[in-house]
Amino acid sequence: MLTLDLGNHRQGRLWLDELPDLHYPPLRVAERTVAVPAGGSRRQKAAAELLVPMGPRAMYGLLGATHTADGSGSLRVQVVLSGADGKVYPAALAGRLDQVRAGLPEEYGDSVLAGVLSAEALARLGPGVLRIDCAAHGPVGSSPWLFQRLAGVVVLALTAAADVAWEEEVRRLLT
């Protein structure tokens, strides 16, 4: 796990080749299939957590995914959605600011799909299945905007070289 100092009190954590233990019971799976060129992710698993202060409140989210490559010529994106009442995640960056819970409520599903499908790095991911089934949210601090950005960070983490300057890339995706 990498800890990121993103300036202006913004914080992040990045998991490469691993995921935090945030499994949750699925309510349904939102799915899209898109054609992608042959390629290949550099890693199979990645997750990103962000805490972004915005005046009197802070935006928060955590999102993780597993990419399983295949020779299909398309990428199937699966977003596992949950209820809002998952188990409390005490290790969250926003733990003292919000009651962070495991899961990805349905209200963020479309934003996550949009973030994956618009990610600059999507073409480098390659064919297979991208399953997003690791997430945490806060009832006060989470937002569709942040989950869309997190999806882009996760795709970047799956495809980027090991020596990428993570803080700069994540800062760029947040602007």
C-alpha positions in Angstrom: 0.0 0.0 0.0 1.2 3.5 -0.9 0.2 6.6 1.1 -0.2 9.7 -1.0 0.1 13.3 0.1 -1.9 15.2 -2.5 -1.5 18.7 -1.0 -4.2 21.0 0.4 -4.9 18.4 3.1 -6.0 15.8 0.5 -4.9 12.3 1.2 -4.9 9.0 -0.6 -3.9 5.4 -0.4 -3.2 3.1 -3.3 -3.1 -0.7 -3.2 -1.2 -2.3 -6.1 -1.5 -6.1 -6.7 -3.7 -6.4 -3.6 -7.1 -5.2 -2.3 -8.2 -4.1 1.2 -10.5 -6.6 2.9 -13.8 -4.9 2.1 -16.1 -7.6 0.8 -19.8 -6.9 0.9 -23.0 -8.7 0.0 -24.1 -7.8 -3.5 -27.5 -6.5 -4.3 -27.0 -6.4 -8.1 -24.3 -6.1 -10.7 -24.3 -3.2 -13.2 -22.5 -4.4 -16.4 -21.2 -2.9 -19.6 -19.2 -4.5 -22.4 -16.9 -2.4 -24.7 -14.5 -3.3 -27.5 -10.9 -2.7 -26.5 -7.6 -3.3 -28.4 -5.3 -6.1 -27.5 -3.2 -5.1 -24.6 -2.7 -6.1 -21.1 -2.9 -4.7 -17.6 0.4 -4.6 -15.7 -1.3 -5.9 -12.6 -4.5 -7.9 -11.8 -5.7 -5.9 -8.7 -5.7 -2.3 -7.6 -7.6 -0.1 -5.2 -7.6 3.7 -4.4 -8.9 5.6 -1.4 -9.2 9.4 -1.4 -10.1 12.0 1.2 -10.6 15.4 -0.3 -11.5 18.3 2.1 -14.1 20.7 0.6 -14.7 23.5 3.0 -16.7 22.3 6.1 -17.0 18.7 4.8 -14.6 16.2 3.3 -15.4 13.9 0.3 -14.4 10.3 0.7 -14.4 7.1 -1.2 -12.5 3.8 -1.7 -12.8 1.6 -4.8 -11.0 -1.5 -5.9 -11.0 -3.9 -8.9 -9.7 -7.1 -10.3 -8.9 -7.5 -14.0 -8.9 -11.0 -15.4 -7.5 -11.0 -19.0 -8.9 -13.1 -21.8 -8.7 -13.2 -25.6 -12.3 -12.1 -26.2 -11.6 -8.7 -27.9 -13.8 -6.9 -25.4 -13.8 -5.7 -21.8 -16.7 -6.6 -19.6 -17.0 -4.1 -16.7 -18.9 -5.4 -13.7 -19.7 -3.1 -10.8 -21.0 -4.9 -7.8 -23.6 -2.7 -6.0 -24.6 -3.0 -2.4 -26.9 -1.5 0.3 -25.7 1.5 2.3 -25.5 -0.4 5.6 -22.3 -2.5 5.2 -19.9 -3.2 8.0 -18.0 -0.2 9.5 -14.5 0.3 8.0 -12.5 1.7 11.0 -9.2 2.0 9.0 -10.7 4.5 6.6 -8.9 7.8 6.0 -12.2 9.5 6.9 -12.8 7.4 10.0 -13.0 10.4 12.3 -15.0 12.5 9.9 -17.7 10.0 8.7 -19.0 6.6 9.5 -17.4 4.8 6.6 -18.9 1.5 5.6 -18.0 -1.3 3.2 -20.0 -1.4 0.0 -20.9 0.6 -3.1 -24.5 1.9 -2.9 -26.5 1.9 -6.1 -26.4 5.7 -6.3 -22.7 5.5 -7.3 -22.9 2.7 -9.9 -23.4 4.9 -12.9 -20.6 7.2 -11.9 -18.2 4.3 -11.5 -19.1 2.9 -14.9 -18.7 6.4 -16.5 -15.3 6.8 -14.8 -14.1 3.4 -16.1 -15.4 4.0 -19.6 -13.9 7.5 -19.9 -10.6 6.6 -18.3 -7.6 7.6 -20.4 -5.9 4.3 -19.6 -8.9 2.1 -20.6 -7.4 1.2 -24.0 -4.3 -0.2 -22.3 -6.2 -2.5 -20.0 -6.9 -5.1 -22.7 -9.8 -7.6 -23.1 -11.2 -9.5 -20.2 -13.4 -8.9 -17.1 -12.9 -5.8 -14.9 -14.8 -6.6 -11.7 -15.3 -3.8 -9.2 -16.3 -5.5 -5.9 -14.2 -3.7 -3.3 -15.5 -0.4 -2.0 -16.2 1.8 1.0 -18.3 4.9 1.3 -19.4 7.5 3.8 -23.0 8.7 4.2 -21.9 12.3 4.5 -18.7 12.5 2.4 -19.2 10.2 -0.6 -20.3 11.6 -3.9 -20.8 10.5 -7.5 -18.1 12.9 -8.7 -15.5 11.3 -6.4 -16.4 7.7 -7.3 -16.1 8.6 -11.0 -12.6 9.9 -10.3 -11.7 6.9 -8.2 -12.7 4.6 -11.1 -10.2 6.5 -13.3 -7.5 6.2 -10.7 -8.1 2.4 -10.4 -7.9 1.9 -14.2 -4.6 3.9 -14.2 -3.2 1.8 -11.3 -4.0 -1.4 -13.2 -2.2 -0.2 -16.4 0.6 2.2 -15.3 4.2 1.4 -15.0 5.6 0.7 -11.5 7.6 3.9 -11.6 4.7 6.3 -12.3 4.6 9.4 -10.1 1.3 8.5 -8.4 0.8 11.8 -6.5 1.0 13.8 -9.7 -1.3 11.5 -11.6 -3.9 11.4 -8.9 -3.7 15.2 -8.5 -4.3 15.6 -12.2 -7.3 13.3 -12.1 -8.9 15.3 -9.2 -8.7 18.6 -11.1 
